[in-house]
Each structure stands twice: as C-alpha cells, then as structure tokens.
Amino acid sequence: MAWRAVRLVLLAGAAALASGSQGDREPVYRDCVLRCEERNCSGGALKHFRSSQPIYMSLAGWTCRDDCKYECMWLTVGLYLQEGHKVPQFHGKWPFSRFLFFQEPASAVASFLNGMASLMMLCRYRTSVPASSPMYHTCVAFAWVSLNAWFWSTVFHTRDTDLTEKMDYFCASTVILHSVYLCCVRTVGLQRPAVVSAFRALLLLLLTAHISYLSLVHFDYGYNLMANLAIGLVNVVWWLAWCLWNHRRLPHVRKCELVVVLLQGLSLLELLDFPPLFWVLDAHAIWHISTIPVHVLFFSFLEDDSLYLLKESETKFKLD
C-alpha cells in the first residue's frame, strides 16, 4: 500500500543530498580516495587487486575505486570519533559495515524477508482462493508487483548503483500505483468495469511518463518525491475512506484499517535517523523489519475479502 510512498519520500530526501554529505566533503576523505586510487587502481596494482578480490565481490560489481571509498570512509569516521565529533554521512548514507558483498546487510536481509513474506502469502492466497473470485487476478498481480519491488529493494541495499537505485525507485512507484488500482477495482470496478479499464489506462500512462521523464530527461529527486507523495496520499485516503464506510458491515475490513494505521505509524521510524547500531542496524532497516508482519496482515485481508466476494457472487448467481 502506501508504505512505499513514505519510504520513497525519505529516500529521495537523502538522495538529494548525496552529492555533498558531510563525510564525502571532507578533504581528508577526498585525499585518501585519490591516493588510494593512484596506488591501487592502475597498472600492476589493479591486476593484483582483481586477482586477489573474492569472486563474490567481483560478481557483485565492487570495483577498486569502490574499495578505496569504503576504506577511506572508515578512516574518516575514525578521525571524527577520535576528535569527539558526530558520525558523518557519506554520499547521503550512514557508514555501514559491509558483510561479504552486502553494502547494507540489515536492510538487504529485511527487504528479502519482506519479499519472502509476500511470496508466502501469495502461495497461501492462491491455495485458499478460487480463481473464480472477482478480485483473484487483481490480487495475484499485486502480489507479483510487490515481489518484484522487494527483489529490487534487496538488490539496491546489497549494491547501491545508479541502475539499482532507479530500479528500486521505479518498482516502488509501480507498487503504489497498483495499490491505487487495487483499491479502484475493489471500490468501483466490480460494478463499473468500464471505469476501471479507463483508470488502468490512465495509471499506465502516468507510470510510463514518470519513468520516461526520470530516465530520458532528468532524474529529479524533488519531482519524484512529490509525485509519489501525491499518489501515496490518494492511496491512503481512498483505502481508509472505504474501510471506515464498510468496517461495521464487513468485519474483515478492520484488518485493512489496521494495516493503514500501522504503516503510517511505523513510517515515523524513518524519522529517527541515527548512525547504525553496530554499524549495521539503522532506522531504515528497523522500519523494513517492522513491515514484515504488516504485509502478512494485508494479504490476509485480501484473502478474506476475496472469499467474501466469491460467496456474495455465488449467492447472487443462485438468486438470479
């Protein structure tokens, strides 16, 4: 639902500062990187680096320059702590202790677990809900879109590059738009399929224009932030309004209400920005971990609602 919008807003704010964080502006950091590259990243030294680099690091795309930036980051952090200063950020991020090829181990694992939770609930949904249910195909499509987004979130936190960043952002935008579409189908589309078809075309056009502009014209973090925030707010208000309208008549809708409230509350964890505990666990990772049971609850709602709609359609068919 709209948790991806909140995450995008906070990520975009951080990314907008990526070109000039406190740590990477430090002369000691820049000089360290320059000297390290001159010493290790050319000629015979580069060949030695490549031959001695673990295969999993090279497969993950870690370069000699990346290693220099990583080592110099910790050198700078050590100097800051030695002088009694606060831990600085580098390129819009806190310093994380790399594990194997994982750049942000806790967030990568948490993203993976969110994806596994979505996959588990998709399997459960397909087992318990017949394909004849009116919402079946829309819910299954939403599950696959969510799985794709969590895959790229895992990749992005494993290895932050221009490509993985864009894929994480674009797939997150797709989840938000699909959640709006899911809400439209549930609240309007079962009675007015023509409206849903037109709305689906509009959302696809918006997504295509959004990705095209960011990919081909200019990757504008501010625009991306505002666009996703606007769609996310529409998503939250639409779902919550429908839930409040139906929660007495349909008891299972209270699960959806709880999901909306929990996600808005848990998103505040992202505001508790602090240096990673043990250089691994930061507020973003904690937020990712906290959303795992919320995914389970939302898919549980979709399962209950789909079975209700199936029973309702069968009853109507018998009466007709």
ChimeraX attribute file (.defattr): number of C-alpha atoms within 10 A of each C-alpha:
attribute: neighborCount
match mode: 1-to-1
recipient: residues
	/A:1	23
	/A:2	29
	/A:3	22
	/A:4	22
	/A:5	28
	/A:6	20
	/A:7	21
	/A:8	25
	/A:9	20
	/A:10	16
	/A:11	18
	/A:12	21
	/A:13	15
	/A:14	16
	/A:15	19
	/A:16	16
	/A:17	16
	/A:18	16
	/A:19	13
	/A:20	15
	/A:21	19
	/A:22	15
	/A:23	24
	/A:24	22
	/A:25	14
	/A:26	15
	/A:27	11
	/A:28	16
	/A:29	21
	/A:30	17
	/A:31	12
	/A:32	19
	/A:33	22
	/A:34	15
	/A:35	13
	/A:36	18
	/A:37	19
	/A:38	14
	/A:39	14
	/A:40	18
	/A:41	20
	/A:42	13
	/A:43	10
	/A:44	11
	/A:45	15
	/A:46	17
	/A:47	13
	/A:48	13
	/A:49	16
	/A:50	16
	/A:51	11
	/A:52	9
	/A:53	14
	/A:54	13
	/A:55	12
	/A:56	11
	/A:57	14
	/A:58	14
	/A:59	9
	/A:60	14
	/A:61	14
	/A:62	16
	/A:63	16
	/A:64	20
	/A:65	16
	/A:66	13
	/A:67	17
	/A:68	20
	/A:69	21
	/A:70	18
	/A:71	15
	/A:72	23
	/A:73	23
	/A:74	15
	/A:75	14
	/A:76	22
	/A:77	20
	/A:78	14
	/A:79	13
	/A:80	15
	/A:81	12
	/A:82	9
	/A:83	9
	/A:84	9
	/A:85	11
	/A:86	10
	/A:87	19
	/A:88	21
	/A:89	21
	/A:90	24
	/A:91	19
	/A:92	21
	/A:93	16
	/A:94	20
	/A:95	22
	/A:96	23
	/A:97	17
	/A:98	14
	/A:99	12
	/A:100	12
	/A:101	18
	/A:102	22
	/A:103	22
	/A:104	25
	/A:105	23
	/A:106	24
	/A:107	26
	/A:108	24
	/A:109	19
	/A:110	24
	/A:111	28
	/A:112	22
	/A:113	18
	/A:114	27
	/A:115	25
	/A:116	16
	/A:117	20
	/A:118	23
	/A:119	17
	/A:120	13
	/A:121	21
	/A:122	23
	/A:123	13
	/A:124	14
	/A:125	22
	/A:126	15
	/A:127	10
	/A:128	13
	/A:129	18
	/A:130	13
	/A:131	14
	/A:132	14
	/A:133	18
	/A:134	20
	/A:135	22
	/A:136	20
	/A:137	13
	/A:138	15
	/A:139	22
	/A:140	17
	/A:141	14
	/A:142	21
	/A:143	22
	/A:144	16
	/A:145	19
	/A:146	24
	/A:147	23
	/A:148	19
	/A:149	24
	/A:150	25
	/A:151	20
	/A:152	24
	/A:153	28
	/A:154	25
	/A:155	22
	/A:156	25
	/A:157	23
	/A:158	24
	/A:159	21
	/A:160	17
	/A:161	13
	/A:162	9
	/A:163	11
	/A:164	18
	/A:165	17
	/A:166	18
	/A:167	20
	/A:168	23
	/A:169	24
	/A:170	20
	/A:171	22
	/A:172	26
	/A:173	26
	/A:174	23
	/A:175	25
	/A:176	26
	/A:177	26
	/A:178	24
	/A:179	24
	/A:180	24
	/A:181	20
	/A:182	23
	/A:183	18
	/A:184	19
	/A:185	23
	/A:186	20
	/A:187	15
	/A:188	14
	/A:189	19
	/A:190	15
	/A:191	11
	/A:192	11
	/A:193	12
	/A:194	12
	/A:195	14
	/A:196	19
	/A:197	12
	/A:198	10
	/A:199	17
	/A:200	19
	/A:201	11
	/A:202	12
	/A:203	16
	/A:204	14
	/A:205	11
	/A:206	13
	/A:207	16
	/A:208	11
	/A:209	12
	/A:210	17
	/A:211	20
	/A:212	13
	/A:213	14
	/A:214	16
	/A:215	13
	/A:216	8
	/A:217	9
	/A:218	10
	/A:219	14
	/A:220	13
	/A:221	19
	/A:222	13
	/A:223	14
	/A:224	20
	/A:225	20
	/A:226	15
	/A:227	15
	/A:228	25
	/A:229	21
	/A:230	11
	/A:231	17
	/A:232	25
	/A:233	15
	/A:234	16
	/A:235	24
	/A:236	21
	/A:237	13
	/A:238	15
	/A:239	24
	/A:240	19
	/A:241	11
	/A:242	16
	/A:243	22
	/A:244	14
	/A:245	12
	/A:246	14
	/A:247	15
	/A:248	11
	/A:249	9
	/A:250	12
	/A:251	12
	/A:252	19
	/A:253	23
	/A:254	16
	/A:255	20
	/A:256	24
	/A:257	19
	/A:258	16
	/A:259	24
	/A:260	22
	/A:261	13
	/A:262	15
	/A:263	21
	/A:264	15
	/A:265	11
	/A:266	17
	/A:267	23
	/A:268	13
	/A:269	17
	/A:270	19
	/A:271	11
	/A:272	12
	/A:273	12
	/A:274	13
	/A:275	19
	/A:276	18
	/A:277	10
	/A:278	9
	/A:279	15
	/A:280	19
	/A:281	18
	/A:282	22
	/A:283	20
	/A:284	23
	/A:285	22
	/A:286	16
	/A:287	20
	/A:288	24
	/A:289	19
	/A:290	18
	/A:291	22
	/A:292	19
	/A:293	13
	/A:294	21
	/A:295	20
	/A:296	19
	/A:297	17
	/A:298	21
	/A:299	22
	/A:300	19
	/A:301	19
	/A:302	23
	/A:303	23
	/A:304	19
	/A:305	21
	/A:306	24
	/A:307	21
	/A:308	16
	/A:309	19
	/A:310	20
	/A:311	13
	/A:312	13
	/A:313	15
	/A:314	14
	/A:315	11
	/A:316	10
	/A:317	9
	/A:318	7
	/A:319	7
	/A:320	6
